[in-house]
Amino acid sequence: MAPQKGAVNGTQRENSPAGGQEKKEDSPAVDTSYLDAPAGALPPHLARLKNEGNHLFKHGQFGDALEKYTQAIEGCAEAGIDSPEDLCILYSNRAACYLKEGNSTDCIQDCNKALELQPYSLKPLLRRAMAYESLERYRKAYVDYKTVLQLDTGIQAAHDSIHRLTKMLIEQDGPEWRQKLPEIPVVPLSLANSFRNTQTENHSHHLSRRKEAHFTLLKQEGNSLVKKGHFQEALEKYSECLAIKPDECALHTNRAICLLKLNRFEEARQDCDSALQLEPNNKKAFYRRALAFKGLQVPARPLINLFLVILR
């Protein structure tokens, strides 16, 4: 069977042959591209170890992840790498593995090393607090949670832990429990403000990435619906896309084809007009607008002129 042109953006697709032997597909290759992602100032071989550790951790393989972080830490020492930020992250990540495995003592040691490299780093503080609490060293845990909240007041787990530990310390030490606490360090205001600004930027970046991913998914769904002949549903997907990115020309021409299929010729013409405002020489917009004019029963001469423009 000859290939048929798809409806969206002039892309081509082939229908599956009726009957006959289907080609056996190979198993999809495992994506390992994440291993080669940059990791701070670490050289590629050490960045790869860190990335592999992160991947293993996310999949619950804490012992294997711990081994990768250890190799990366040792590799930094062997290579003479002096990057406090990267080493802080590696120790903090390994501490998270120890914590997951119930090894609170080694977790605390790694958090201490991380905090020596980057004082007031939030994740090592939070992990150390959790490790102290698991060892029933409630005073030290309380101090760390309080320090965490100076950096980020939005960490609900720290608030909950403070509330819980306050009750425990009152039971343990009586009304004078506050006097028995170690001194709570005061986080420098400049550092706290810098951390909050970074958090705001990260949040904004995260929202932007989510919005972009949502847009891409909507567009793909719209394209798929057009190929299946579900033009009303596709139109709705493209309309949602246009609410996110109103200046993307292809969305107007894609939605125009849906409107043409639904005999909504005036709206199709308007979408083509919008596309031509964005890209004055867009041939698809000219062609689909000509189809819209035909549906609106515009006299033949303007249609001929439009086709001549397309053919130039």
C-alpha positions as CSV (number, residue, x, y, z in Angstrom):
1,M,0.0,0.0,0.0
2,A,1.4,3.4,-0.9
3,P,2.2,5.8,1.9
4,Q,-0.5,8.3,2.8
5,K,0.0,11.8,3.8
6,G,-1.0,12.7,7.4
7,A,-3.2,15.6,8.2
8,V,-1.0,17.5,10.5
9,N,1.9,19.6,9.3
10,G,2.2,17.7,6.1
11,T,4.0,14.8,7.8
12,Q,3.8,11.4,6.2
13,R,2.8,8.1,7.8
14,E,2.3,4.6,6.5
15,N,-0.7,2.4,7.3
16,S,0.1,-1.0,8.6
17,P,-0.2,-3.6,5.8
18,A,-3.3,-5.8,6.1
19,G,-2.3,-9.3,6.7
20,G,1.2,-10.5,5.9
21,Q,4.0,-11.2,8.3
22,E,4.8,-8.4,10.7
23,K,8.4,-7.4,11.3
24,K,9.6,-8.5,14.6
25,E,10.7,-5.6,16.7
26,D,13.8,-5.6,18.8
27,S,13.5,-4.9,22.5
28,P,13.9,-1.2,23.1
29,A,17.4,-0.2,24.1
30,V,17.9,0.9,27.8
31,D,18.4,4.6,28.0
32,T,21.7,5.4,29.8
33,S,22.1,8.9,28.6
34,Y,21.6,10.2,32.2
35,L,25.0,8.8,33.1
36,D,26.7,11.3,30.9
37,A,24.9,14.4,32.3
38,P,27.3,17.1,33.7
39,A,27.7,17.0,37.4
40,G,29.1,20.3,38.7
41,A,32.9,20.4,38.4
42,L,33.4,16.7,38.5
43,P,35.3,15.1,35.6
44,P,33.3,12.8,33.3
45,H,34.3,9.5,35.0
46,L,33.4,10.8,38.4
47,A,30.2,12.5,37.2
48,R,29.2,9.2,35.8
49,L,29.6,7.5,39.2
50,K,27.5,10.2,40.8
51,N,24.8,10.0,38.2
52,E,24.7,6.2,38.5
53,G,24.4,6.5,42.3
54,N,21.5,8.9,41.9
55,H,19.7,6.6,39.5
56,L,20.2,3.6,41.8
57,F,19.0,5.6,44.8
58,K,15.8,6.7,43.0
59,H,15.1,3.0,42.3
60,G,15.5,2.0,45.9
61,Q,18.9,0.3,45.5
62,F,20.5,2.1,48.4
63,G,23.5,-0.3,49.0
64,D,24.5,-0.1,45.3
65,A,24.1,3.7,45.3
66,L,26.2,4.0,48.4
67,E,29.0,2.1,46.7
68,K,28.9,4.4,43.7
69,Y,29.1,7.5,45.9
70,T,32.0,6.0,47.8
71,Q,33.9,5.4,44.5
72,A,33.2,9.0,43.5
73,I,34.5,10.3,46.8
74,E,37.6,8.2,46.7
75,G,38.1,9.2,43.0
76,C,38.0,12.9,44.0
77,A,40.8,12.2,46.6
78,E,42.9,10.3,44.1
79,A,42.5,13.0,41.4
80,G,43.2,15.8,43.9
81,I,39.9,17.4,43.1
82,D,39.1,20.4,45.4
83,S,35.5,21.2,44.8
84,P,33.8,21.7,48.2
85,E,30.3,22.0,46.7
86,D,30.6,18.7,44.7
87,L,32.2,16.8,47.6
88,C,29.5,18.1,49.9
89,I,26.8,16.7,47.6
90,L,28.6,13.4,47.4
91,Y,28.9,13.0,51.2
92,S,25.3,14.2,51.7
93,N,24.0,11.7,49.1
94,R,26.0,8.9,50.7
95,A,24.5,10.0,54.1
96,A,21.0,9.5,52.6
97,C,21.9,5.9,51.7
98,Y,23.2,5.2,55.2
99,L,20.0,6.7,56.6
100,K,17.8,4.6,54.3
101,E,19.7,1.5,55.5
102,G,19.3,2.4,59.2
103,N,23.0,3.2,59.7
104,S,22.4,6.5,61.5
105,T,26.0,6.7,63.0
106,D,27.7,6.7,59.5
107,C,25.0,9.0,58.2
108,I,25.9,11.6,60.9
109,Q,29.6,11.2,60.1
110,D,29.0,11.9,56.4
111,C,26.7,14.9,57.2
112,N,29.4,16.3,59.4
113,K,31.9,16.1,56.6
114,A,29.4,17.7,54.2
115,L,28.8,20.6,56.6
116,E,32.5,21.1,57.1
117,L,32.7,21.6,53.3
118,Q,29.5,23.7,53.0
119,P,28.3,25.1,56.3
120,Y,24.5,25.4,56.7
121,S,23.9,23.2,53.7
122,L,20.2,22.2,54.1
123,K,20.1,18.5,53.1
124,P,23.0,17.4,55.3
125,L,21.4,19.3,58.2
126,L,18.0,17.7,57.7
127,R,19.5,14.2,57.3
128,R,21.7,14.6,60.4
129,A,18.6,15.8,62.3
130,M,16.7,12.6,61.2
131,A,19.7,10.4,62.2
132,Y,20.0,12.1,65.6
133,E,16.3,11.5,66.2
134,S,16.5,7.9,65.3
135,L,19.3,7.5,67.8
136,E,17.1,9.3,70.4
137,R,19.6,12.2,70.6
138,Y,16.7,14.5,70.7
139,R,18.4,17.7,71.8
140,K,20.8,17.6,68.8
141,A,18.0,16.7,66.5
142,Y,16.0,19.7,67.7
143,V,18.9,22.1,67.1
144,D,19.4,20.8,63.6
145,Y,15.7,21.1,62.7
146,K,15.6,24.6,64.1
147,T,18.6,25.5,61.9
148,V,16.9,24.0,58.9
149,L,13.9,26.2,59.4
150,Q,16.1,29.3,59.5
151,L,17.0,28.4,55.9
152,D,13.6,27.3,54.7
153,T,10.5,27.8,56.7
154,G,8.5,25.8,54.2
155,I,9.8,22.4,55.2
156,Q,6.8,20.8,56.8
157,A,8.7,17.7,58.0
158,A,11.0,20.0,60.1
159,H,8.0,21.7,61.7
160,D,6.4,18.4,62.5
161,S,9.6,17.1,64.0
162,I,10.0,20.2,66.2
163,H,6.5,19.8,67.5
164,R,7.1,16.1,68.2
165,L,10.5,16.6,69.8
166,T,9.3,19.4,72.0
167,K,6.9,17.0,73.7
168,M,9.7,14.4,74.1
169,L,12.1,16.9,75.5
170,I,9.6,18.2,78.0
171,E,9.0,14.6,79.2
172,Q,12.7,13.9,79.2
173,D,14.1,17.1,80.8
174,G,11.1,18.8,82.4
175,P,10.2,22.5,82.4
176,E,13.8,23.5,82.1
177,W,14.3,21.6,78.8
178,R,15.3,24.7,76.8
179,Q,18.2,25.4,79.1
180,K,19.6,21.9,78.4
181,L,19.7,22.4,74.6
182,P,23.0,23.0,72.8
183,E,23.3,26.4,71.3
184,I,21.2,26.9,68.2
185,P,23.5,28.5,65.6
186,V,22.3,31.7,63.9
187,V,22.3,31.3,60.1
188,P,23.9,34.5,58.6
189,L,21.1,36.6,57.1
190,S,23.0,36.9,53.7
191,L,23.2,33.1,53.5
192,A,19.5,32.6,54.4
193,N,18.5,35.2,51.8
194,S,20.7,33.7,49.2
195,F,19.2,30.3,49.8
196,R,15.7,31.6,49.6
197,N,16.5,33.3,46.3
198,T,17.9,30.1,45.0
199,Q,14.8,28.2,46.1
200,T,12.6,30.7,44.4
201,E,14.6,30.4,41.1
202,N,14.5,26.6,41.3
203,H,10.8,26.7,41.9
204,S,10.2,29.0,39.0
205,H,12.4,26.7,36.8
206,H,10.5,23.7,37.9
207,L,7.2,25.3,37.1
208,S,8.5,26.3,33.7
209,R,9.6,22.7,32.9
210,R,6.3,21.3,34.0
211,K,4.5,23.8,31.8
212,E,6.7,22.9,28.8
213,A,6.1,19.2,29.4
214,H,2.4,19.7,29.7
215,F,2.4,21.7,26.4
216,T,4.4,19.0,24.6
217,L,2.0,16.2,25.8
218,L,-1.0,18.2,24.7
219,K,0.4,18.8,21.2
220,Q,1.4,15.1,20.8
221,E,-2.1,14.1,21.9
222,G,-3.6,16.5,19.4
223,N,-1.5,15.1,16.6
224,S,-2.4,11.6,17.5
225,L,-6.1,12.4,17.6
226,V,-6.0,14.0,14.1
227,K,-4.4,10.8,12.7
228,K,-7.3,8.8,14.2
229,G,-9.8,11.2,12.7
230,H,-11.0,12.5,16.1
231,F,-11.0,16.2,15.1
232,Q,-13.2,17.7,17.8
233,E,-11.0,16.2,20.6
234,A,-7.8,17.3,18.7
235,L,-9.2,20.8,18.3
236,E,-9.6,21.0,22.1
237,K,-6.0,19.8,22.6
238,Y,-4.7,22.5,20.2
239,S,-6.8,25.1,21.9
240,E,-5.2,24.2,25.2
241,C,-1.8,24.5,23.6
242,L,-2.6,27.9,22.2
243,A,-3.6,29.1,25.7
244,I,0.0,28.3,26.7
245,K,1.8,29.4,23.5
246,P,-0.4,31.7,21.4
247,D,2.4,32.6,19.1
248,E,3.2,29.1,17.7
249,C,2.2,29.2,14.1
250,A,1.9,25.4,13.6
251,L,-0.8,25.2,16.3
252,H,-3.0,27.6,14.3
253,T,-2.6,25.6,11.1
254,N,-3.1,22.3,13.0
255,R,-6.3,23.6,14.6
256,A,-7.4,25.0,11.2
257,I,-7.4,21.5,9.7
258,C,-9.6,20.3,12.5
259,L,-12.0,23.2,12.0
260,L,-12.1,22.4,8.2
261,K,-12.9,18.8,8.9
262,L,-15.8,20.0,11.2
263,N,-17.1,22.4,8.5
264,R,-16.4,25.4,10.8
265,F,-14.9,27.3,7.9
266,E,-15.0,30.9,9.3
267,E,-13.0,29.8,12.4
268,A,-10.6,27.9,10.2
269,R,-10.1,31.1,8.1
270,Q,-9.4,33.0,11.3
271,D,-6.8,30.5,12.4
272,C,-5.1,30.7,9.0
273,D,-5.1,34.5,9.3
274,S,-3.5,34.3,12.7
275,A,-0.9,31.9,11.3
276,L,-0.1,34.3,8.4
277,Q,0.4,37.1,10.8
278,L,3.0,35.1,12.5
279,E,4.6,33.6,9.3
280,P,3.5,35.7,6.3
281,N,4.8,33.0,3.8
282,N,3.4,29.9,5.5
283,K,2.1,27.8,2.6
284,K,0.0,25.5,4.7
285,A,-1.9,28.5,6.1
286,F,-2.5,29.8,2.6
287,Y,-3.7,26.4,1.4
288,R,-6.0,25.8,4.3
289,R,-7.4,29.3,4.2
290,A,-8.2,28.7,0.5
291,L,-10.1,25.5,1.6
292,A,-11.9,27.6,4.2
293,F,-12.9,30.2,1.5
294,K,-14.1,27.3,-0.6
295,G,-16.2,26.1,2.2
296,L,-17.6,29.6,2.7
297,Q,-18.4,29.7,-1.0
298,V,-16.1,32.7,-1.8
299,P,-16.1,33.4,-5.6
300,A,-13.6,31.5,-7.7
301,R,-11.3,34.5,-8.6
302,P,-10.0,35.1,-5.0
303,L,-9.4,31.4,-4.7
304,I,-7.3,31.3,-7.8
305,N,-5.3,34.3,-6.6
306,L,-4.6,32.4,-3.3
307,F,-3.4,29.3,-5.1
308,L,-1.1,31.4,-7.2
309,V,0.4,32.9,-4.0
310,I,0.9,29.4,-2.7
311,L,2.7,28.3,-5.9
312,R,5.1,31.2,-6.1
